[in-house]
Amino acid sequence: MGPKRFHPTPISIEALPPIDKVLISHNHYDHLDKHSVKLLADKTKQFLVPMGVAGDLTIWGISPTKVKEFDWWQELATTRGFVAFTPTKHFSGRALNDGNKSLWGSWVISANAKTLYFSGDSGYFSGFKDIGERYGPFDMTFIETGAYDKDWPDVHMTPEQSLQAHLDLNGKIMTPIHNGTFDLAFHAWYEPLERILTQATQHAVSLNTPIVGEIQQLGQAANTHAWWQDYMPSGTPTTLVATN
């Protein structure tokens, strides 16, 4: 019923190794897919979800003992660090009668002395500074850069705001996410990547843009590769970047 992906997933769920924890940011369909969750159930030890989302998973057959709900700023200690659920400026709902009846947010993950931030969906707000002051600096931030529009600035950021969020969070390397997979707004699919590349160049931010499916590890250098330009329509102006 909903929008389809532009490209297949780089790996099937069946081919994934055993998973310790699956983190959910909110219950919108492009962030919480029923079919995917059911396939992940047998190979996942624990699902970490916002308050109010556990009910969806248990209805889908996930054991309640495998699901842990989080309020904003709630933390969970692990053997290698901790996980924390942090605020965003967004909303939730999967039907006409459940608007904002569950929580939404972002995730901080600390493991082996490395810390990363996953934004989920959010409009720009002062909370990024609060998160940065409390948990930063971040070795890498994964921040949404797509699905923006002038008519919904409170729930999605422009790429320019996304870069500011990265700076507010005190991030070292930024990986732009939430782009190039679903057609959820009126901009071209490649526009967020071009705009964030321009911003990163102007502000001397280390931008990480791996090819979809490329394996990376925290601690390695940023990989700024404008792979999407190979798929842009012929004649489209591209961003030029000077590299060392």
NUBAKE-341660 format. One record per residue: x, y, z of N, C-alpha, C in turn; residue in one letter. Coordinates in nm, 3 decimals, decimal comma. Layout:
(semar (X Y Z) (X Y Z) (X Y Z) 'A') ...
end
This chain:
(semar (0,082 -0,120 0,000) (0,000 0,000 0,000) (0,087 0,126 0,000) 'M') (semar (0,199 0,123 0,067) (0,282 0,242 0,081) (0,384 0,254 -0,030) 'G') (semar (0,474 0,354 -0,020) (0,577 0,374 -0,122) (0,674 0,257 -0,127) 'P') (semar (0,725 0,229 -0,245) (0,819 0,119 -0,265) (0,962 0,172 -0,267) 'K') (semar (1,057 0,088 -0,233) (1,198 0,123 -0,235) (1,246 0,149 -0,378) 'R') (semar (1,343 0,238 -0,391) (1,406 0,261 -0,520) (1,497 0,143 -0,558) 'F') (semar (1,548 0,074 -0,460) (1,647 -0,031 -0,483) (1,627 -0,142 -0,381) 'H') (semar (1,670 -0,262 -0,410) (1,656 -0,371 -0,312) (1,749 -0,351 -0,195) 'P') (semar (1,717 -0,417 -0,083) (1,807 -0,411 0,031) (1,939 -0,480 -0,005) 'T') (semar (2,052 -0,434 0,047) (2,181 -0,491 0,010) (2,205 -0,630 0,067) 'P') (semar (2,124 -0,669 0,166) (2,135 -0,803 0,223) (1,996 -0,844 0,272) 'I') (semar (1,964 -0,969 0,260) (1,835 -1,015 0,308) (1,839 -1,033 0,459) 'S') (semar (1,723 -1,026 0,522) (1,716 -1,048 0,667) (1,761 -1,191 0,700) 'I') (semar (1,728 -1,284 0,614) (1,767 -1,424 0,637) (1,919 -1,440 0,641) 'E') (semar (1,990 -1,357 0,566) (2,136 -1,369 0,560) (2,207 -1,296 0,673) 'A') (semar (2,135 -1,219 0,753) (2,197 -1,148 0,864) (2,241 -1,246 0,973) 'L') (semar (2,349 -1,215 1,044) (2,392 -1,299 1,156) (2,301 -1,278 1,276) 'P') (semar (2,317 -1,355 1,384) (2,240 -1,331 1,506) (2,259 -1,187 1,554) 'P') (semar (2,152 -1,126 1,602) (2,152 -0,984 1,639) (2,125 -0,971 1,789) 'I') (semar (2,205 -0,892 1,856) (2,189 -0,872 2,000) (2,069 -0,782 2,029) 'D') (semar (2,063 -0,665 1,961) (1,954 -0,570 1,988) (1,911 -0,502 1,859) 'K') (semar (1,781 -0,488 1,843) (1,723 -0,409 1,735) (1,661 -0,285 1,798) 'V') (semar (1,698 -0,166 1,749) (1,650 -0,040 1,804) (1,550 0,024 1,709) 'L') (semar (1,434 0,061 1,760) (1,328 0,124 1,682) (1,314 0,269 1,727) 'I') (semar (1,305 0,363 1,632) (1,295 0,505 1,667) (1,150 0,549 1,688) 'S') (semar (1,057 0,498 1,608) (0,915 0,531 1,623) (0,835 0,437 1,534) 'H') (semar (0,702 0,449 1,538) (0,620 0,346 1,475) (0,570 0,380 1,336) 'N') (semar (0,621 0,483 1,271) (0,582 0,509 1,132) (0,625 0,392 1,044) 'H') (semar (0,552 0,371 0,936) (0,569 0,250 0,856) (0,709 0,237 0,795) 'Y') (semar (0,774 0,349 0,764) (0,907 0,339 0,705) (1,015 0,318 0,810) 'D') (semar (0,977 0,313 0,937) (1,072 0,286 1,045) (1,035 0,162 1,127) 'H') (semar (0,916 0,114 1,110) (0,873 -0,006 1,182) (0,788 -0,089 1,087) 'L') (semar (0,852 -0,184 1,020) (0,786 -0,267 0,921) (0,750 -0,402 0,982) 'D') (semar (0,623 -0,434 0,980) (0,574 -0,556 1,043) (0,642 -0,680 0,986) 'K') (semar (0,650 -0,692 0,857) (0,709 -0,810 0,794) (0,856 -0,827 0,836) 'H') (semar (0,930 -0,715 0,837) (1,071 -0,722 0,876) (1,089 -0,764 1,021) 'S') (semar (1,006 -0,708 1,110) (1,016 -0,742 1,252) (0,990 -0,891 1,274) 'V') (semar (0,891 -0,943 1,206) (0,859 -1,085 1,222) (0,973 -1,174 1,173) 'K') (semar (1,040 -1,132 1,066) (1,154 -1,209 1,017) (1,274 -1,198 1,110) 'L') (semar (1,287 -1,084 1,178) (1,399 -1,063 1,270) (1,379 -1,134 1,404) 'L') (semar (1,258 -1,173 1,436) (1,223 -1,220 1,570) (1,312 -1,334 1,619) 'A') (semar (1,331 -1,436 1,538) (1,402 -1,554 1,584) (1,552 -1,534 1,600) 'D') (semar (1,608 -1,433 1,532) (1,752 -1,414 1,541) (1,790 -1,293 1,626) 'K') (semar (1,692 -1,230 1,691) (1,717 -1,111 1,772) (1,693 -1,141 1,919) 'T') (semar (1,789 -1,105 2,004) (1,774 -1,128 2,148) (1,679 -1,028 2,213) 'K') (semar (1,682 -0,902 2,165) (1,604 -0,799 2,233) (1,569 -0,685 2,137) 'Q') (semar (1,444 -0,636 2,149) (1,399 -0,519 2,075) (1,386 -0,403 2,172) 'F') (semar (1,451 -0,292 2,142) (1,442 -0,171 2,223) (1,353 -0,072 2,149) 'L') (semar (1,244 -0,028 2,214) (1,141 0,050 2,144) (1,094 0,166 2,231) 'V') (semar (1,036 0,270 2,172) (0,980 0,380 2,251) (0,857 0,334 2,329) 'P') (semar (0,824 0,410 2,432) (0,703 0,383 2,510) (0,581 0,376 2,419) 'M') (semar (0,501 0,271 2,438) (0,379 0,255 2,361) (0,392 0,170 2,236) 'G') (semar (0,514 0,132 2,200) (0,536 0,054 2,077) (0,542 -0,095 2,103) 'V') (semar (0,565 -0,136 2,226) (0,576 -0,278 2,258) (0,449 -0,354 2,219) 'A') (semar (0,333 -0,289 2,233) (0,208 -0,356 2,200) (0,201 -0,401 2,056) 'G') (semar (0,255 -0,321 1,963) (0,256 -0,361 1,823) (0,337 -0,488 1,804) 'D') (semar (0,454 -0,494 1,867) (0,541 -0,610 1,849) (0,480 -0,737 1,909) 'L') (semar (0,418 -0,724 2,024) (0,360 -0,843 2,086) (0,241 -0,894 2,005) 'T') (semar (0,164 -0,804 1,947) (0,053 -0,846 1,859) (0,107 -0,922 1,739) 'I') (semar (0,227 -0,885 1,694) (0,288 -0,952 1,579) (0,357 -1,082 1,618) 'W') (semar (0,350 -1,120 1,743) (0,403 -1,248 1,785) (0,538 -1,245 1,854) 'G') (semar (0,591 -1,125 1,880) (0,719 -1,115 1,951) (0,694 -1,134 2,101) 'I') (semar (0,772 -1,218 2,166) (0,755 -1,241 2,308) (0,776 -1,113 2,388) 'S') (semar (0,687 -1,080 2,480) (0,705 -0,960 2,562) (0,837 -0,958 2,638) 'P') (semar (0,892 -1,073 2,666) (1,019 -1,079 2,739) (1,136 -1,030 2,653) 'T') (semar (1,116 -1,019 2,522) (1,222 -0,975 2,431) (1,210 -0,827 2,396) 'K') (semar (1,111 -0,759 2,452) (1,086 -0,619 2,417) (1,102 -0,531 2,541) 'V') (semar (1,180 -0,423 2,528) (1,197 -0,328 2,638) (1,160 -0,188 2,588) 'K') (semar (1,069 -0,122 2,660) (1,025 0,011 2,624) (1,110 0,118 2,694) 'E') (semar (1,125 0,234 2,628) (1,208 0,342 2,681) (1,131 0,474 2,680) 'F') (semar (1,151 0,550 2,787) (1,110 0,690 2,791) (1,232 0,773 2,751) 'D') (semar (1,211 0,901 2,718) (1,324 0,988 2,686) (1,422 0,995 2,802) 'W') (semar (1,549 0,988 2,771) (1,662 0,995 2,862) (1,681 0,868 2,944) 'W') (semar (1,603 0,766 2,915) (1,622 0,638 2,985) (1,741 0,565 2,925) 'Q') (semar (1,818 0,500 3,009) (1,940 0,430 2,966) (1,932 0,282 2,999) 'E') (semar (2,010 0,205 2,924) (2,025 0,062 2,950) (2,174 0,029 2,945) 'L') (semar (2,226 -0,021 3,055) (2,367 -0,059 3,059) (2,386 -0,191 2,985) 'A') (semar (2,498 -0,203 2,913) (2,533 -0,327 2,845) (2,672 -0,371 2,892) 'T') (semar (2,715 -0,486 2,848) (2,846 -0,535 2,889) (2,960 -0,452 2,831) 'T') (semar (2,931 -0,374 2,725) (3,036 -0,296 2,659) (3,014 -0,146 2,669) 'R') (semar (2,903 -0,102 2,729) (2,875 0,041 2,737) (2,732 0,065 2,780) 'G') (semar (2,658 0,139 2,698) (2,518 0,165 2,730) (2,443 0,209 2,604) 'F') (semar (2,311 0,205 2,615) (2,221 0,257 2,512) (2,129 0,356 2,581) 'V') (semar (2,102 0,470 2,517) (2,013 0,571 2,574) (1,914 0,617 2,468) 'A') (semar (1,788 0,636 2,510) (1,683 0,686 2,421) (1,667 0,836 2,446) 'F') (semar (1,680 0,916 2,341) (1,684 1,061 2,356) (1,575 1,128 2,272) 'T') (semar (1,538 1,252 2,308) (1,425 1,319 2,242) (1,452 1,357 2,096) 'P') (semar (1,344 1,370 2,020) (1,346 1,434 1,889) (1,218 1,516 1,876) 'T') (semar (1,208 1,591 1,769) (1,090 1,671 1,742) (1,015 1,607 1,625) 'K') (semar (0,921 1,520 1,657) (0,853 1,445 1,552) (0,711 1,410 1,599) 'H') (semar (0,659 1,295 1,556) (0,526 1,249 1,597) (0,517 1,100 1,567) 'F') (semar (0,407 1,038 1,607) (0,391 0,895 1,584) (0,249 0,864 1,540) 'S') (semar (0,228 0,740 1,497) (0,095 0,696 1,456) (0,100 0,606 1,334) 'G') (semar (0,018 0,501 1,337) (0,010 0,408 1,224) (-0,131 0,401 1,167) 'R') (semar (-0,228 0,466 1,232) (-0,367 0,461 1,186) (-0,433 0,596 1,215) 'A') (semar (-0,562 0,606 1,188) (-0,633 0,732 1,206) (-0,660 0,765 1,352) 'L') (semar (-0,656 0,664 1,438) (-0,697 0,685 1,578) (-0,586 0,668 1,679) 'N') (semar (-0,459 0,663 1,635) (-0,351 0,641 1,733) (-0,243 0,749 1,724) 'D') (semar (-0,278 0,867 1,675) (-0,181 0,973 1,663) (-0,118 1,011 1,796) 'G') (semar (0,015 1,006 1,803) (0,094 1,046 1,921) (0,057 0,969 2,048) 'N') (semar (0,009 0,847 2,031) (-0,019 0,762 2,147) (0,102 0,677 2,185) 'K') (semar (0,207 0,684 2,106) (0,334 0,621 2,142) (0,444 0,725 2,125) 'S') (semar (0,559 0,698 2,182) (0,668 0,795 2,183) (0,754 0,779 2,057) 'L') (semar (0,841 0,874 2,032) (0,936 0,873 1,921) (1,067 0,929 1,975) 'W') (semar (1,177 0,903 1,907) (1,302 0,955 1,958) (1,423 0,910 1,879) 'G') (semar (1,539 0,935 1,937) (1,667 0,900 1,877) (1,743 0,810 1,974) 'S') (semar (1,857 0,757 1,927) (1,932 0,662 2,009) (2,079 0,702 2,019) 'W') (semar (2,131 0,690 2,138) (2,274 0,703 2,165) (2,327 0,563 2,197) 'V') (semar (2,433 0,524 2,130) (2,491 0,391 2,152) (2,639 0,408 2,186) 'I') (semar (2,679 0,357 2,301) (2,818 0,362 2,342) (2,868 0,220 2,362) 'S') (semar (2,977 0,188 2,295) (3,034 0,053 2,306) (3,184 0,058 2,280) 'A') (semar (3,257 -0,007 2,365) (3,403 -0,015 2,349) (3,466 0,123 2,331) 'N') (semar (3,421 0,219 2,413) (3,475 0,355 2,416) (3,447 0,433 2,288) 'A') (semar (3,357 0,386 2,204) (3,312 0,460 2,087) (3,164 0,492 2,104) 'K') (semar (3,122 0,611 2,058) (2,983 0,654 2,076) (2,927 0,704 1,944) 'T') (semar (2,807 0,657 1,913) (2,739 0,704 1,792) (2,599 0,752 1,826) 'L') (semar (2,545 0,832 1,736) (2,411 0,889 1,752) (2,329 0,857 1,628) 'Y') (semar (2,207 0,808 1,649) (2,113 0,781 1,541) (1,991 0,870 1,561) 'F') (semar (1,960 0,956 1,465) (1,860 1,060 1,485) (1,716 1,013 1,475) 'S') (semar (1,690 0,900 1,404) (1,551 0,874 1,371) (1,500 0,990 1,287) 'G') (semar (1,374 1,029 1,304) (1,316 1,143 1,234) (1,303 1,261 1,329) 'D') (semar (1,330 1,382 1,279) (1,318 1,498 1,366) (1,322 1,627 1,287) 'S') (semar (1,245 1,726 1,333) (1,268 1,863 1,292) (1,384 1,918 1,375) 'G') (semar (1,441 2,029 1,329) (1,551 2,088 1,404) (1,499 2,148 1,534) 'Y') (semar (1,571 2,126 1,644) (1,530 2,183 1,773) (1,651 2,189 1,866) 'F') (semar (1,631 2,260 1,978) (1,740 2,282 2,071) (1,786 2,155 2,142) 'S') (semar (1,707 2,049 2,133) (1,741 1,924 2,200) (1,870 1,862 2,152) 'G') (semar (1,912 1,893 2,028) (2,039 1,837 1,980) (2,156 1,887 2,066) 'F') (semar (2,151 2,013 2,104) (2,256 2,066 2,191) (2,254 1,997 2,328) 'K') (semar (2,133 1,973 2,379) (2,121 1,905 2,508) (2,181 1,766 2,502) 'D') (semar (2,152 1,694 2,393) (2,205 1,558 2,378) (2,357 1,563 2,364) 'I') (semar (2,407 1,659 2,286) (2,551 1,672 2,268) (2,622 1,703 2,398) 'G') (semar (2,562 1,789 2,480) (2,624 1,823 2,608) (2,623 1,705 2,704) 'E') (semar (2,521 1,623 2,694) (2,508 1,511 2,788) (2,588 1,389 2,746) 'R') (semar (2,594 1,361 2,614) (2,654 1,236 2,568) (2,771 1,254 2,470) 'Y') (semar (2,787 1,374 2,416) (2,893 1,394 2,318) (3,031 1,400 2,383) 'G') (semar (3,135 1,407 2,300) (3,130 1,408 2,154) (3,100 1,269 2,097) 'P') (semar (3,046 1,268 1,974) (3,012 1,143 1,908) (3,114 1,111 1,799) 'F') (semar (3,160 0,987 1,797) (3,252 0,946 1,692) (3,184 0,953 1,556) 'D') (semar (3,054 0,923 1,553) (2,979 0,935 1,429) (2,834 0,966 1,459) 'M') (semar (2,774 1,053 1,378) (2,631 1,080 1,387) (2,564 1,031 1,260) 'T') (semar (2,451 0,965 1,275) (2,366 0,925 1,163) (2,243 1,014 1,169) 'F') (semar (2,232 1,109 1,077) (2,130 1,212 1,087) (2,046 1,218 0,960) 'I') (semar (1,915 1,224 0,976) (1,824 1,233 0,862) (1,851 1,358 0,781) 'E') (semar (1,848 1,342 0,648) (1,869 1,455 0,558) (1,764 1,460 0,447) 'T') (semar (1,665 1,374 0,451) (1,568 1,370 0,342) (1,425 1,377 0,391) 'G') (semar (1,333 1,386 0,294) (1,188 1,392 0,320) (1,148 1,523 0,386) 'A') (semar (1,214 1,633 0,348) (1,184 1,765 0,402) (1,095 1,843 0,306) 'Y') (semar (1,026 1,943 0,358) (0,941 2,030 0,277) (0,910 2,155 0,358) 'D') (semar (0,887 2,266 0,291) (0,857 2,391 0,361) (0,730 2,382 0,444) 'K') (semar (0,642 2,287 0,412) (0,514 2,275 0,483) (0,522 2,186 0,606) 'D') (semar (0,633 2,118 0,628) (0,646 2,038 0,751) (0,784 2,055 0,815) 'W') (semar (0,824 2,179 0,845) (0,956 2,202 0,906) (0,968 2,151 1,048) 'P') (semar (0,856 2,125 1,115) (0,862 2,082 1,255) (0,890 1,933 1,271) 'D') (semar (0,885 1,856 1,162) (0,902 1,711 1,176) (1,016 1,654 1,092) 'V') (semar (1,068 1,731 0,998) (1,184 1,687 0,919) (1,277 1,805 0,893) 'H') (semar (1,407 1,779 0,894) (1,506 1,884 0,874) (1,548 1,896 0,729) 'M') (semar (1,584 2,017 0,689) (1,655 2,036 0,563) (1,799 1,989 0,583) 'T') (semar (1,873 1,962 0,476) (2,013 1,922 0,492) (2,096 2,025 0,568) 'P') (semar (2,064 2,153 0,548) (2,136 2,257 0,619) (2,112 2,247 0,771) 'E') (semar (1,989 2,219 0,809) (1,959 2,200 0,951) (2,021 2,071 1,003) 'Q') (semar (2,026 1,969 0,919) (2,089 1,843 0,960) (2,235 1,863 0,994) 'S') (semar (2,305 1,943 0,913) (2,445 1,969 0,942) (2,459 2,048 1,072) 'L') (semar (2,369 2,142 1,097) (2,374 2,215 1,223) (2,348 2,124 1,342) 'Q') (semar (2,257 2,028 1,323) (2,232 1,931 1,429) (2,359 1,852 1,461) 'A') (semar (2,432 1,814 1,358) (2,559 1,742 1,377) (2,656 1,827 1,458) 'H') (semar (2,664 1,956 1,427) (2,751 2,045 1,502) (2,704 2,060 1,646) 'L') (semar (2,572 2,072 1,664) (2,517 2,083 1,800) (2,549 1,960 1,883) 'D') (semar (2,546 1,845 1,819) (2,571 1,719 1,889) (2,719 1,697 1,921) 'L') (semar (2,804 1,783 1,865) (2,948 1,768 1,882) (2,994 1,638 1,818) 'N') (semar (2,952 1,619 1,692) (2,990 1,499 1,620) (3,122 1,515 1,547) 'G') (semar (3,192 1,406 1,529) (3,320 1,408 1,458) (3,300 1,377 1,309) 'K') (semar (3,227 1,271 1,278) (3,198 1,233 1,140) (3,046 1,224 1,125) 'I') (semar (2,993 1,278 1,015) (2,849 1,275 0,991) (2,816 1,182 0,876) 'M') (semar (2,720 1,092 0,898) (2,667 1,006 0,793) (2,522 1,047 0,767) 'T') (semar (2,491 1,104 0,649) (2,354 1,142 0,619) (2,269 1,020 0,587) 'P') (semar (2,151 1,011 0,651) (2,062 0,897 0,631) (1,922 0,947 0,595) 'I') (semar (1,828 0,853 0,579) (1,688 0,888 0,547) (1,681 0,960 0,413) 'H') (semar (1,752 0,906 0,315) (1,748 0,962 0,180) (1,774 0,852 0,078) 'N') (semar (1,727 0,874 -0,043) (1,761 0,786 -0,154) (1,698 0,648 -0,154) 'G') (semar (1,598 0,624 -0,069) (1,536 0,491 -0,066) (1,386 0,496 -0,093) 'T') (semar (1,315 0,591 -0,031) (1,172 0,607 -0,052) (1,142 0,746 -0,107) 'F') (semar (1,040 0,757 -0,191) (0,997 0,887 -0,242) (0,890 0,940 -0,148) 'D') (semar (0,932 1,014 -0,045) (0,841 1,060 0,060) (0,821 1,211 0,060) 'L') (semar (0,883 1,282 -0,034) (0,871 1,428 -0,039) (0,875 1,472 -0,185) 'A') (semar (0,878 1,603 -0,206) (0,869 1,657 -0,341) (1,005 1,688 -0,402) 'F') (semar (1,113 1,670 -0,326) (1,245 1,695 -0,382) (1,297 1,571 -0,453) 'H') (semar (1,394 1,591 -0,541) (1,458 1,479 -0,610) (1,531 1,391 -0,509) 'A') (semar (1,540 1,261 -0,538) (1,597 1,168 -0,442) (1,742 1,201 -0,408) 'W') (semar (1,816 1,258 -0,504) (1,957 1,287 -0,483) (1,982 1,426 -0,424) 'Y') (semar (1,880 1,510 -0,419) (1,898 1,647 -0,371) (1,953 1,655 -0,228) 'E') (semar (1,901 1,575 -0,132) (1,957 1,582 0,003) (2,107 1,555 0,008) 'P') (semar (2,153 1,460 -0,071) (2,295 1,425 -0,070) (2,380 1,537 -0,131) 'L') (semar (2,330 1,600 -0,237) (2,403 1,712 -0,296) (2,410 1,830 -0,201) 'E') (semar (2,299 1,859 -0,135) (2,295 1,974 -0,044) (2,381 1,952 0,080) 'R') (semar (2,379 1,830 0,134) (2,460 1,805 0,253) (2,609 1,803 0,218) 'I') (semar (2,642 1,760 0,096) (2,781 1,762 0,052) (2,831 1,906 0,041) 'L') (semar (2,745 1,994 -0,010) (2,781 2,135 -0,018) (2,804 2,194 0,121) 'T') (semar (2,713 2,164 0,214) (2,723 2,216 0,349) (2,848 2,164 0,421) 'Q') (semar (2,873 2,036 0,406) (2,990 1,976 0,473) (3,119 2,038 0,420) 'A') (semar (3,125 2,064 0,291) (3,243 2,126 0,233) (3,262 2,267 0,287) 'T') (semar (3,153 2,344 0,293) (3,161 2,482 0,339) (3,199 2,492 0,486) 'Q') (semar (3,156 2,395 0,567) (3,179 2,401 0,711) (3,291 2,308 0,758) 'H') (semar (3,364 2,249 0,664) (3,476 2,160 0,697) (3,434 2,046 0,788) 'A') (semar (3,319 1,987 0,760) (3,269 1,872 0,835) (3,307 1,743 0,763) 'V') (semar (3,357 1,646 0,836) (3,390 1,516 0,777) (3,261 1,442 0,745) 'S') (semar (3,233 1,423 0,617) (3,109 1,360 0,572) (3,136 1,218 0,527) 'L') (semar (3,052 1,127 0,572) (3,067 0,985 0,540) (2,950 0,943 0,452) 'N') (semar (2,976 0,908 0,327) (2,869 0,872 0,234) (2,901 0,739 0,165) 'T') (semar (2,896 0,630 0,239) (2,926 0,499 0,180) (2,820 0,458 0,078) 'P') (semar (2,859 0,375 -0,015) (2,763 0,317 -0,108) (2,666 0,231 -0,028) 'I') (semar (2,540 0,229 -0,067) (2,440 0,151 0,006) (2,485 0,006 0,019) 'V') (semar (2,492 -0,040 0,143) (2,533 -0,177 0,169) (2,680 -0,193 0,203) 'G') (semar (2,758 -0,088 0,190) (2,900 -0,096 0,220) (2,922 -0,111 0,371) 'E') (semar (3,007 -0,204 0,410) (3,035 -0,231 0,551) (3,139 -0,132 0,602) 'I') (semar (3,112 -0,074 0,719) (3,205 0,019 0,780) (3,220 -0,009 0,928) 'Q') (semar (3,325 0,047 0,987) (3,349 0,031 1,128) (3,379 0,166 1,190) 'Q') (semar (3,334 0,184 1,315) (3,369 0,306 1,386) (3,519 0,312 1,405) 'L') (semar (3,575 0,430 1,386) (3,718 0,447 1,401) (3,790 0,463 1,269) 'G') (semar (3,728 0,420 1,159) (3,792 0,438 1,030) (3,760 0,578 0,977) 'Q') (semar (3,839 0,624 0,882) (3,822 0,759 0,829) (3,691 0,771 0,751) 'A') (semar (3,642 0,895 0,741) (3,520 0,921 0,665) (3,542 0,887 0,518) 'A') (semar (3,441 0,832 0,456) (3,446 0,794 0,316) (3,350 0,884 0,238) 'N') (semar (3,399 0,996 0,187) (3,315 1,088 0,112) (3,325 1,054 -0,036) 'T') (semar (3,230 0,977 -0,082) (3,226 0,932 -0,221) (3,089 0,967 -0,278) 'H') (semar (3,085 1,055 -0,377) (2,958 1,101 -0,434) (2,903 0,999 -0,533) 'A') (semar (2,875 0,879 -0,485) (2,830 0,769 -0,571) (2,699 0,800 -0,642) 'W') (semar (2,612 0,878 -0,577) (2,480 0,907 -0,632) (2,486 0,987 -0,761) 'W') (semar (2,598 1,059 -0,783) (2,608 1,142 -0,902) (2,611 1,057 -1,030) 'Q') (semar (2,651 0,932 -1,017) (2,651 0,842 -1,133) (2,509 0,808 -1,178) 'D') (semar (2,411 0,831 -1,091) (2,272 0,794 -1,120) (2,181 0,915 -1,139) 'Y') (semar (2,237 1,035 -1,132) (2,159 1,154 -1,152) (2,127 1,173 -1,301) 'M') (semar (2,015 1,238 -1,335) (1,982 1,259 -1,476) (2,093 1,332 -1,550) 'P') (semar (2,113 1,298 -1,674) (2,216 1,360 -1,755) (2,194 1,511 -1,763) 'S') (semar (2,300 1,586 -1,743) (2,290 1,731 -1,751) (2,261 1,799 -1,620) 'G') (semar (2,238 1,721 -1,512) (2,211 1,780 -1,382) (2,340 1,837 -1,324) 'T') (semar (2,340 1,965 -1,279) (2,461 2,020 -1,217) (2,497 1,940 -1,093) 'P') (semar (2,625 1,921 -1,069) (2,671 1,845 -0,953) (2,758 1,932 -0,865) 'T') (semar (2,768 1,892 -0,740) (2,853 1,961 -0,644) (2,997 1,918 -0,665) 'T') (semar (3,089 2,012 -0,670) (3,229 1,981 -0,683) (3,295 1,994 -0,547) 'L') (semar (3,377 1,894 -0,512) (3,442 1,892 -0,380) (3,590 1,874 -0,399) 'V') (semar (3,667 1,958 -0,330) (3,812 1,943 -0,331) (3,852 1,845 -0,223) 'A') (semar (3,928 1,743 -0,256) (3,972 1,644 -0,158) (4,124 1,643 -0,151) 'T') (semar (4,177 1,604 -0,037) (4,322 1,597 -0,020) (4,375 1,461 -0,065) 'N') 
end
